[in-house]
Amino acid sequence: MQVFPLLRKVIATNRIIKFRYFNTAGQQSDRSVEPVSLLFKNPVGNLKYYPI
């Protein structure tokens, strides 16, 4: 499944998403967020969200 159509649906229905985040140092953390908007400029997407 494509990620961007799924994220658009999540934003439209006010749902919470969970994902694994990796910072620039390679450290990982699990996050739960409420997505607010999605900006897509080929080939990069930027998700704005509120942390839960």
Secondary structure, DSSP 8 states (H G I E B T S, - for coil): --HHHHHHHHHHTT--EEEEEE-TTS-EEEEEEEEEEEEEETTEEEEEEEE-
